[in-house]
Amino acid sequence: MDPFIRVGMAFLATLGAGLVGYLFVDTRVSSWYAGLAKPPLTPTDLVVIIVSLVLYFLMALALAIVWTKKQQSEQTRAWVRFYFLQLLLNAAWTVFFFGLHSALVAFVDVLFLGFTVLSLIASAWGIDRRAAHLMLPYLAWIFFAAYLSLGIWWLN
């Protein structure tokens, strides 16, 4: 497959996963979420949107770097498959939290997501360290999302 097509697909798939999660969000989410007790450091909606866009861009760039390597080994192909699994877990968090209003299930999902992304980072280290570095802010945000999910579950 042409490298330019892979780069385009990397960005479409990554940004698309973020959008797909929101297709399953309950339309009354604003009033539900506004009524929740939230832990300290809970960001505003605008901060979440900006951070999410930056993280999705960095994630897509990491995928593009790995997916366009000239030498596509079994390790790189497995990394790409695992990357798409983490996109599914990423979208599932949105569905669980905002769609089903289940902070506890979202917390369990984000734990699996964190393990998956940590594995991707470790594996990318041997493929292309740039991809590993690009995924680090995402991992930090996942830890933060775990804190928020657990905190919201605990307080409500």
Number of C-alpha atoms within 10 A of each C-alpha: 7 7 14 11 11 17 20 13 17 24 20 13 17 24 19 16 20 20 13 16 21 17 13 16 17 15 12 10 15 10 9 12 14 9 10 12 13 19 16 9 9 15 12 8 9 9 11 12 12 10 15 16 14 14 21 19 17 21 25 24 20 25 28 22 21 25 21 18 13 8 10 13 11 9 14 21 13 13 21 18 11 16 21 16 14 20 22 17 22 22 20 24 25 25 22 21 21 23 19 16 18 17 23 18 19 26 23 16 20 24 17 15 24 23 14 19 23 17 16 20 24 13 18 23 14 12 20 16 17 15 24 24 15 20 24 17 16 21 19 12 15 19 16 15 19 22 18 20 23 20 19 20 20 13 10 11
